[in-house]
Amino acid sequence: MFAGITTGTRLRTRPAGPETTASRPPLVRELMLVTALFLVYKFGRRLANGHEASAFDNADRVWSWERALHLPGEGSVQQLLLHGDTLVKVANTFYATVHFPATVAFLVYLYLRRPGHYLWSRRVLAGLTAAALVLHITVPLAPPRMLTTAGLVDTAQVYGPSVYAATPDTDTMANQFAAMPSLHFGWALMVAIGLIAATRSRWRWLWLLHPLLTLLVVVGTANHYWLDALVATALLGAVLYFVPRPRRLTQLPAASKRGRGAPAPTAPELSPSSALSPSSPLSPLPPLTLASQPAPAAPRTPAPELTEAVR
């Protein structure tokens, strides 16, 4: 019995949380799922082709709305990039190569290190992409680089590199009339939010530089309007509201808060002899004393015999 008590006090409770309880989903299933979502998105974007007239009408409206809202002109950001060929080429390369690989690396990291946050982030990205696809189909929008009123330079075509064909009608890889919302910015913002939520470093807030740099690139290269990024932010906020976040790690037990190196208190190990000792703290009865019993009477000595003289 005493051995069981001693062993039980030495057990430590491991904190429960998403990273100790969430199981990592099968890799093959996740690869198939992400590939299917990507193909559906690519096919859905192609459905908006052939609506050039509507796309340019919507572009005129967006440009007018931005001026009515007194948003800064996209041209002011582009002028910063056009100070040198090297800077604008770096911006075009960033636009062409960082968007998709950075999101894949983000998901791979969470899958390996934070499975609970991986499931949450994958659901949020899928919801954001689905909402964006609906807008791409229902509201085709020409980017500002195609809008004559904007007076902007198509930096990708002039300086390179470019991921789009010179004419939208011959582009078989992407729909160039799907400017709103900007998934470049929406995905970058989710990458930053996901990493901030999944890590505990004091420097994790620097991940917000990724969506900020992405915003400057997509606007400066005339691929997106300011409103494209604002709509992407609103859609992401709505998806984050409906997709439940993973639980935070619970606090450690009170016994472990004294320090990581402090050993857990254990009950004293008792030997059979000490268990039966009256002074044992676990003795069921207090030790008996003889103070309450009457002392034995002293023996009576016989009286001395009288001598003859006394008599």
N, C-alpha and C positions, 0 to 999 in steps of 0.2 A: 504494500500500500504506500509506504513512504517512498519507495523508488519511483512509483508512478507520479506522486506529487512532485518530486524533484525533477523528473524529466519534463513534465508539463510546463513548469516554470521556465525552462530553458528554450522553449519554442519561441520563434519570432514571427510576427505577421508581416508578410510582404505586401506593400501598398498596392491596392487594386487600381486599375486605370486602363485607358484605351490601349496602351502599348504592352500591357501584361495580359489583357484579356482578349483583345481583338485578334482574330486569326487572319493570317495573310491569305488572300484569295488565290486560287490556282493560277499559275502564270500563263498557261496556254489559254485558259478561258479569258483572261484579261487581254491578252494580245489579240484574240479574235474579236472581242467586244470593241476595243479601241479601233481596230482596223475597220470594222463594220461601220462604226460611227463616222470615221473619217470618209469612207466611201459614200455614205449617205449624204454627208455634208457637201462633198465635191459634186455629186450628182444634183443635189438640190440647188446649188449655186448656178449650175448650167441652165436650170429652168428659167432663170431671169433673162437669159440672152434673147435678143430680138425685141427688146422694149427700149430702144435707144431714145425715142421721142419722149416717153415718160421719164426716162432717166435724166434727160437734160432739163425738162420742165421742173422736176423735183430739185435739181441742182440750183436752178435760178431761185427757187423758193428758199432753200436752205441758205444761200448766200444773202438773200434779203433779210431773213430772220436774224442771221448773225449780226448784220449791220444795225438792225433795229435793237438788238440786245447789247450793242456797243461792245461786242467781243473783239479782241485784238485781231488785226488782219493776219491771215496766214502768210502773206508776203513779208511781214516783218521778221518772221522766224526764218523764212527761206533766204533772206538777205544775209543772215548770219552764216549760213552754209556756203553761200556763193562767194565768200571772200577768197577762197582758194580751191583749186581742183581737188586737192587731197582730202579736205574736209568733206566736201560733198560726195566724193566717192566712198569715204568711210561711212557716211550716212546711208547711201544706197546699199552698201554691203551689209550694214546692220539690218536694214529693212528686209533684205533678201535672205539672210542666213540665220538670224538670231531667233526669230519668232517661233518657228516650229521646233528646232532642236532644244531651245531653252525650256519649252513646255514639256517635252519628252523627258529631258534630264530631271526636271522637277518631279514628274510622276514616278520615275524610276527610283529616285532618292526616297520618296515617301513610301514606295512599295517595299523597299528593302529595310528601311529604318523606322518608319512610322505607319504601319498598316492601317491603323484606325483613321489617321489623317489622310491616307491615300484614298480610301473609299469615299470620304467626305469630299475631297478635292476633285476626284474623278466625276462624282455626281454633279458637283457645281459646274465644272467645265462642260459637261454634257448638257446640262440645262441651259447654260448661257449660249452654247453653240446652237442648240435647237431654237431658242428664242431669236437669235440673230438670223438664222436661216429663214424664219418666217418673215422677218422684215426684208431680207434680201429679195425674197420672191414677190412680196406684196408691194414693196416700196423701192423699186430700182432707183439708183442714184449714181450719177456720173461723178467721179472724183474731181477735185478742184483743178488738177492738171489738165483736164479736158475742157474746162469752162473758160470760154473766151473772155467773159466779163471779169474774171479773177485776175487775168494777166500774169499767171504764174508759169514757171518753167517746169517742164517734165524732166526733172533731173536724171531719172533713170535712163531715158532715151538719149539725152544729150551727153551725159558724163559716164553712164554705166556704173555698175552692172544693172541689168533690168530683168525682172521675172515675168514681165508681160510682153505680149507681142506688140508690134508697132501699131497695128490696127485691131480694135476689139473684135471685129467680125471674124478674124482669122485665129483668134486665141482659143485653142482647144484645151488649155490647162486650167484656166481660171476665168471667172466672170468679173470683168472690169467695171461693171455697173452695180457692184455690191459694196458701196462705200460705207453705208450706215447699217448697223453700228460697226465700229472698228474693232474687229477681233484681235488685231495686233495689240491694241491697248487693253482690251478686256481680258485677254489671256495673261498679259504681262502683269496686270493689276491683281489677278487671282494668284499668280505665282508668288507675288510679294506677300499677299494676305496669308496664303497657305504656309509659307515658310515662317512668317512671324508667329502664326498660331502653333506650328509644330516644333519650334525650337525655343530655347530659353536663354540664349546668349544676349548680353546687353547690347550687342551690335546688330541684332536681328532687324531693327528698324531701318537699317541702311538698305534693305531689300526694296524699299520704296523708290530708290533711285532707278530701279529697272523700269517700272512703268513711266516714271518721269522722263527718262531718256527716250523711251519708246514714243511717248507723246510728242516730244520735240522732233523726232525723226519722221514720224508719219505725217506731221503737219508741215515740216520744213521741206520734205520731198514732194509735197503737193499731192499726196495720195489720200489724205483724209481732211475733213473739216474739223473745227473744234467741236461742233455738235455731234459728230460721229463718236468722239470720245465721251462726251457727256451722256449720250444715249447708252453707250456700252456700260458706263458706270451705273446708270439707273437700272439696267437689266441685271447686272451682277448683284446689285443690292437686293433686288427682288428675289433672285434665286437663292442668295445667302439667307434670306429671311425664311424661306420655305424648307430649305434643306437643313436638317438638324446637325449641329456641330458635334464632334466627338467630345466625350466627357474629359474633363481635366483630371490629372493624377490626384488621387486623394492624399490627404496629409498623412504623414507617418504617425504611428502610435505614440502616445505620450512617453512611453518608456524609451523610445529611440530618439527623442528630441534632445536628450542630455548630451548626445555626441555620438558620432559614428564609431569612435574607437572605444567607447565605454561599454564594458560587458554587461549583459542583462543580469539583473539580480536573480539569484538562485536560492532555493530553500536549503538549509543545512542538511547535509547527508547524515543520517542517523544510523548508528550501529545497534544491534540487538541489545547490547548491554546498556547503552544510553537510553534506549527506548523504555526500559524497565526501571530506570533510576528514578527515585522520588524527586530529584531535582530537575528532571527533564521538563522543558517547557510544554511538551505535548502530553505529559502524564495526565490521564483522565482524572485522578484524585490527588488532592494535596497530600503531602507527606504528613504522617501522623506523628505527634509529639507526645511525650509522657507527662507533660505539665498538667494535664487535666486529671490524671489518676492520683489517688491518695498515696502518700509515701508510706512504706512499710514501717510498722512500730519498732522502736529500738528494743533489743533484748534486755530483759530485766535481770539485774545482778542480784544474787542472794545476799541478804544482810549478814554482816560478820557475827560470828558466835561470841557470846560474852565470856569473858575469862572468869576465873574463880574469884579473882580479887574484886572484880566489879560486882559480882554477885554479892 
